[in-house]
């Protein structure tokens, strides 16, 4: 049995103190697969998070920081802030680690597209109606996932792929506010540009806005995630956004995109009311109901 397989098997049963020594040994020996195996086992907790995050940042291990972001549960505010600030650096080291992040995203997108292809090929074998209905749902879900992953990879820079993990992590609003409040103007501008990209993609591709049925398994930020981060960012840095001209172009772009969402919502609201009425009505006669002359006459529109 290899060391990595053994580590995956026994890591859930190892105490944090021994785990700390193993992580230090793996880092000093450049055994990054060992560190990744421990992170994916989700056994790191407490103060060990801070020690690990600090070490990974010092070593510019971007891919392992992304793995940490994917697998961490209930992280501390200070650790999240360190990772976010690192991802928002003026220039992440364009080395093997960052290339590995992009490769992982591309592999996920290609796998999702291949899954859609397999589903389409199997359509001919579906006979009964119930099987077809179930197959249709599976197909739509697979297409939606493939589309999301393709957008997440093709329209974002390698360093922005790292931000996907933090944005889709579903952090508490109070924690997010405390983190975003600590960003300086340069970091806020970079984050706004990134969020604006997502808002633009969601506004231009309405099919992306459908609900992600299996939660955060693809680590692609939802429209709700994007809006939540924008709202908190605007709230915590309002004065800087107003006074600093560097932000004005991004704010105006966001304003136009949000206006498009609002106008679309106003347009479909009456249609939603009509559909609700149709669902609630048990019968819609196509003629005038006849009664006594003094009875009120109700006319129904034939649809």
Secondary structure, DSSP 8 states (H G I E B T S, - for coil): --HHHHHHHHGGGS-HHHHHHHHHHHHHTT-HHHHHHHHHTT---TTHHHHHHHHHHHTT-HHHHHHHHHH--S--HHHHHHHHHHHTSSS---SHHHHHHHHHHHHHHHHHHHHHHHHHHGGGG--SHHHHHHHHHHHHHHHHHHHHHHHHHHTS-HHHHHHHHHHTT---HHHHHHHHTT--HHHHHHHHHHHHHHHHHHHH-GGGGS--TTTTTT----HHHHHHHHHHHHHHTHHHHHH-GGGHHHHHHHHHHHHHHHHHHHHHHHHHHHHHHHHH-S---SS-----TTS--------
